[in-house]
Amino acid sequence: MRTYRELFRTREFTPLFAASAVQTTASTVSGLALGTLVYASTGSPLLSALSMFGPSVAQVIGATALLSAADRLPPRAALSGLAALFGVVTAALAIPGLPVWSVFALLFGLGLAASLGGGVRLGLLDEILPRQGYLLGRSVLNMSVGLTQIAGYAAGAVLVDALSPRGTLLAGAALYLAAALIARLGLSRRPARAAGRPSIAATWRGNRLLWSSAPRRYVYLALWVPNGLIVGCEALFVPYAPAHAGTLFALAALGMLAGDVLLGRFVPARWRERLAGPLRLLLALPYLVFVLRPDPPIAAAAVVLASVGYAASLLLQERLVALTPAELRGHALGLHSSGMMAMQGVGAALAGAVAQWTSPATAMAVMAAASVAVTLSLSPGLRPRPADLAHPAAP
């Protein structure tokens, strides 16, 4: 499977793509509104960053308690139910006078629920596409994230001005409910991929098996830590340039989109492994320019260039699938998704804390330097070993 036409001819891919795109738009619009609302009411870069990305930290708890359900729940019911839950909670966040602690309590609950959604969605993707179509399908889902974030941040900026942040949160809630409807009506009724009841014990058993393999550990760390640190840079766009934050978020999405298109559709397979290392470094290096407190045009160029490096995650995810037995792939991909989101929250918290003591520009440069250091330290463990890919079930 090498073309977009072949991909969208797969019947269930289209509604999965549509539901994911609408849900990402909802998250983007409501996230920008909430970050703006919290920053306006508190004046704190740390709280603003945490309101947008901090709930992801809750996915650590979800990854240790809920992930066994990713392969043990019917995918259609799980995806539509989770989207509806997000819509209801996002509407609750728009209640006037809601205390800040209540906002973060609700966001914590959403983070727990989101830890399950990534595994269900990516496990279903692996199920409905042939093996050779996974990278292309995953790149198209990433592209939809890029496109919808561009549109979502642009629309969010307009809606915040036109409707107020609370009105924008209600618009985001309506989009979540639309995503639930698309998933419910568009996806087929499928049985769960694995037998048995979800439980904390089953989640721990799966996590132990996945983490017991050294090649998988390196892949997980490379997927989680460098990217999370760079998301910490992005979490400071609002305090760094309040008037241009929406534009910087949209440009970051544009760079990610460009990288996914190039790698997923146009780069030959024989070149991909050679590009993996440079792409991982590209994600962080341009952000080092923020130590000079660049003007908006230079900052925008750095953000676009760096975000192309997110395409390295596609190669790492493809390797993770190859290293994992089929009955654990939903769990494995959910662990990747939850760990990634959790590290984004950690990165946002770290960046916000550094910015609180220094400045947003200095904090962004510090986070970028840390990302480069982690990427270089993990590189030896990411060298491909054909024997590992030939025996994915081995611990």
C-alpha positions in Angstrom: 0.0 0.0 0.0 1.8 3.1 -1.3 -0.8 5.6 -2.4 -3.4 7.7 -0.6 -6.1 6.4 -2.9 -5.4 2.8 -1.8 -5.4 3.9 1.8 -8.8 5.7 1.7 -10.3 2.8 -0.2 -10.0 0.9 3.0 -13.6 1.4 4.2 -13.0 1.9 7.9 -10.0 4.1 7.6 -12.1 7.0 6.4 -14.4 7.3 9.4 -11.4 6.6 11.7 -9.5 9.5 10.0 -12.5 11.8 10.2 -13.3 11.1 13.8 -9.6 11.6 14.7 -9.4 14.9 12.8 -12.6 16.3 14.4 -11.4 15.3 17.8 -8.0 16.9 17.3 -9.7 20.1 16.1 -11.7 20.1 19.3 -8.6 19.6 21.4 -6.8 22.4 19.7 -9.6 24.9 19.9 -10.4 24.2 23.5 -6.7 23.9 24.5 -5.9 27.4 23.2 -9.0 28.8 24.8 -8.2 27.2 28.2 -4.5 28.3 28.1 -5.6 31.9 27.3 -8.2 31.8 30.0 -5.8 30.5 32.7 -3.1 32.9 31.7 -5.4 35.9 31.8 -6.8 35.0 35.2 -3.5 34.0 36.9 -0.6 35.7 34.9 1.4 32.5 35.4 3.4 30.9 32.5 3.5 27.7 34.5 -0.2 27.4 35.0 -0.9 28.4 31.5 1.5 25.7 30.2 0.0 23.1 32.5 -3.6 23.9 31.5 -2.7 23.1 27.9 -0.4 20.1 28.3 -0.3 19.2 32.0 -3.3 16.8 32.0 -1.1 14.5 29.9 0.8 13.7 33.0 -2.3 11.9 34.2 -1.8 9.4 31.4 1.0 7.9 33.5 -1.6 6.6 35.9 -3.8 5.5 33.0 -0.9 3.6 31.5 -0.4 1.7 34.7 -4.1 0.9 35.3 -6.2 1.1 32.2 -4.2 0.0 29.1 -5.2 -3.7 29.2 -8.6 -2.4 28.1 -7.1 -1.1 24.8 -7.2 -4.7 23.4 -10.2 -5.9 25.5 -12.9 -3.4 24.6 -14.9 -3.2 21.3 -13.2 -0.3 19.4 -16.3 1.5 18.2 -17.9 1.7 21.6 -14.7 2.8 23.2 -13.8 5.5 20.8 -17.4 7.0 20.6 -17.8 6.9 24.4 -14.5 8.6 25.1 -15.2 11.4 22.6 -18.6 12.0 24.2 -17.0 12.1 27.6 -14.5 14.7 26.4 -17.3 16.8 25.1 -19.2 16.8 28.4 -16.1 17.7 30.5 -15.0 20.4 28.0 -18.4 22.0 28.4 -18.1 21.9 32.1 -14.7 23.8 31.9 -16.6 26.7 30.4 -18.7 27.3 33.6 -18.1 30.9 34.8 -16.3 31.2 38.1 -14.9 27.7 38.1 -12.0 27.6 40.5 -8.5 26.9 39.1 -8.2 23.7 41.2 -11.5 22.5 39.7 -10.2 23.1 36.2 -7.2 21.0 36.9 -9.2 18.2 38.5 -11.4 17.9 35.4 -8.3 18.0 33.2 -6.8 15.2 35.3 -9.8 13.1 34.6 -9.6 13.7 30.9 -5.9 12.7 31.0 -6.9 9.4 32.5 -9.5 8.8 29.8 -7.1 9.8 27.0 -4.6 7.2 28.1 -7.0 4.5 26.8 -8.1 6.3 23.7 -4.6 6.3 22.0 -4.3 2.5 22.4 -7.7 1.8 21.0 -7.3 4.1 18.0 -3.8 2.9 17.0 -4.7 -0.7 17.7 -7.7 -0.4 15.4 -5.5 1.2 12.7 -3.1 -1.8 12.9 -6.1 -4.1 12.6 -7.8 -2.5 9.6 -4.7 -1.9 7.5 -2.3 -4.5 6.0 1.2 -4.4 7.6 2.8 -2.6 4.7 0.2 0.1 5.0 0.7 1.0 8.6 3.4 3.7 8.1 1.4 5.4 5.4 -1.8 5.2 7.5 -0.1 6.5 10.6 1.5 9.3 8.6 -1.9 10.3 7.2 -3.3 10.4 10.8 -0.3 12.6 11.8 -1.0 14.8 8.7 -4.5 15.2 9.8 -3.2 16.3 13.2 -1.0 18.9 11.5 -3.8 20.2 9.2 -6.4 20.3 11.9 -4.1 22.0 14.3 -3.3 24.7 11.7 -7.0 25.2 11.2 -7.9 24.7 14.9 -5.4 27.3 16.2 -6.3 29.8 13.5 -10.0 29.2 14.2 -9.4 29.2 18.0 -7.7 32.6 17.8 -10.6 34.0 15.9 -13.2 32.4 18.3 -11.4 33.6 21.4 -11.7 37.1 20.1 -15.2 36.7 18.8 -16.8 34.5 21.5 -14.5 34.8 24.5 -12.5 31.8 25.8 -15.5 30.3 27.5 -17.5 30.5 24.3 -14.7 28.8 22.5 -14.6 26.0 25.0 -18.3 25.3 24.2 -17.4 25.2 20.5 -14.8 22.6 21.3 -17.3 20.6 23.3 -19.6 20.5 20.3 -16.8 19.2 18.1 -16.0 16.4 20.5 -19.7 15.3 20.4 -19.5 15.4 16.5 -16.4 13.1 16.7 -18.3 10.7 18.9 -21.2 10.6 16.3 -18.8 9.9 13.4 -17.1 7.1 15.3 -20.5 5.5 16.3 -22.0 5.7 12.8 -18.9 5.2 10.6 -17.0 2.4 12.3 -18.0 -1.3 12.1 -19.0 -3.2 15.1 -15.9 -5.3 15.9 -15.1 -7.6 18.8 -12.3 -6.9 21.2 -8.9 -7.9 19.9 -8.0 -9.9 23.0 -10.0 -12.1 25.4 -10.4 -11.5 29.1 -11.5 -8.7 31.3 -9.5 -5.5 31.6 -7.7 -5.2 34.9 -4.9 -3.4 36.6 -3.1 -6.8 36.9 -3.4 -7.5 33.2 -2.1 -4.0 32.5 0.9 -4.5 34.7 1.6 -7.9 33.0 1.5 -6.3 29.6 3.7 -3.4 30.6 6.3 -5.7 32.2 6.4 -7.8 29.0 6.8 -4.8 26.8 9.4 -3.1 29.0 11.4 -6.4 29.4 12.8 -6.1 25.9 15.9 -3.8 25.6 15.2 -2.8 22.0 11.6 -1.8 22.9 12.8 0.2 25.9 15.1 2.3 23.7 12.3 2.9 21.2 9.9 3.9 23.9 12.4 6.3 25.5 13.2 7.9 22.1 9.5 8.3 21.4 8.8 9.9 24.8 11.6 12.0 26.2 13.1 14.2 23.3 9.6 14.9 22.0 8.2 15.8 25.4 11.0 18.3 26.0 10.3 20.0 22.7 6.6 20.2 23.5 7.7 22.0 26.6 9.1 24.7 24.3 5.8 24.8 22.5 4.0 25.2 25.8 5.7 28.5 26.3 4.4 30.1 23.0 1.7 32.0 24.9 4.0 33.7 27.4 6.8 34.1 24.9 4.7 35.9 22.3 1.0 36.4 23.4 0.0 38.2 20.3 1.6 35.5 18.0 1.0 32.3 19.9 -1.7 31.0 17.6 0.5 31.6 14.6 3.4 29.8 16.2 1.2 26.8 17.1 -0.1 26.7 13.6 3.4 26.9 12.1 4.5 24.0 14.3 1.7 22.0 13.0 2.6 23.0 9.4 6.2 21.8 9.9 5.0 18.5 11.4 2.6 18.1 8.4 5.5 18.7 5.9 7.7 16.1 7.6 4.9 13.5 7.7 4.1 14.0 4.0 7.7 13.7 2.9 8.5 10.7 5.0 5.3 8.8 4.6 4.7 9.3 0.9 7.9 10.3 -0.9 11.0 9.0 0.9 12.0 5.5 -0.4 12.2 2.8 2.3 15.9 2.4 1.8 16.6 6.0 2.8 14.4 6.0 5.9 16.9 4.5 8.4 19.6 6.9 7.3 17.3 9.8 8.0 16.1 8.6 11.4 19.0 10.1 13.4 19.2 13.5 11.6 15.4 13.9 12.0 15.6 13.2 15.7 18.2 15.9 16.1 16.3 18.3 13.8 13.4 18.3 16.2 15.5 20.2 18.9 18.4 22.0 17.3 16.4 25.0 15.8 15.0 25.9 19.2 18.5 26.7 20.5 18.1 30.0 18.6 15.6 31.1 21.3 18.5 31.8 23.6 18.9 35.0 21.5 15.2 36.0 22.0 14.6 36.1 18.3 12.0 38.4 16.6 8.8 36.7 15.4 9.9 36.0 11.8 13.1 34.1 13.0 11.1 32.4 15.8 8.5 31.2 13.2 11.2 29.8 10.9 12.8 27.9 13.7 9.5 26.4 14.8 8.6 25.2 11.3 12.0 23.7 10.7 12.2 21.9 14.1 8.7 20.5 13.7 9.7 18.6 10.5 11.7 16.4 12.9 8.5 15.0 14.5 8.5 12.7 11.4 11.2 10.6 13.2 8.4 9.2 15.4 6.8 7.5 12.4 10.0 5.4 12.0 10.1 4.6 15.7 6.5 3.6 15.8 7.0 1.3 12.8 9.9 -0.4 14.6 7.8 -0.7 17.8 5.1 -2.6 15.8 7.7 -4.9 14.3 9.1 -5.6 17.8 5.7 -6.4 19.4 3.5 -9.6 19.1 0.2 -9.1 17.5 -1.9 -9.7 20.6 -0.1 -6.9 22.4 0.0 -4.2 19.7 -3.0 -2.2 21.0 -1.4 -2.2 24.5 2.0 -1.4 23.1 0.8 1.5 21.0 -1.3 2.7 23.9 1.7 2.7 26.1 3.6 4.7 23.5 0.7 7.2 23.2 0.2 7.5 27.0 4.0 7.8 27.7 4.3 10.4 24.9 1.4 12.5 26.3 2.7 12.1 29.8 6.2 13.3 28.8 4.6 16.2 27.0 3.0 17.2 30.3 6.3 16.8 32.2 8.0 18.8 29.5 5.4 21.6 29.8 5.8 21.6 33.6 9.6 21.7 33.4 9.6 24.4 30.8 7.0 26.5 32.8 9.1 26.1 36.0 12.3 27.2 34.2 10.5 30.1 32.6 9.1 31.2 36.0 12.6 31.6 37.3 14.3 32.9 34.1 12.3 33.8 31.0 10.3 31.9 28.3 13.0 32.3 25.7 15.7 31.0 28.1 13.6 28.1 29.1 12.9 27.1 25.5 16.7 27.0 24.7 17.3 24.9 27.9 14.6 22.4 26.9 16.1 22.1 23.4 19.6 21.5 24.7 18.3 18.8 27.0 16.4 17.2 24.1 19.6 17.1 22.0 21.5 15.5 24.9 18.9 12.8 25.4 18.7 12.0 21.6 22.5 11.6 21.4 22.6 9.3 24.5 19.9 7.0 23.1 21.4 6.7 19.6 23.6 3.6 20.3 20.6 1.6 21.5 18.5 2.5 18.4 20.9 1.0 15.8 18.7 -1.6 13.9 19.3 -5.3 14.8 17.5 -7.6 12.3 17.4 -10.4 14.9 15.2 -8.3 17.1 12.7 -7.7 14.4 12.6 -11.4 13.4 11.4 -12.4 16.9 9.0 -9.8 18.1 7.5 -11.9 20.9 10.7 -12.4 22.7 11.0 -10.5 25.9 
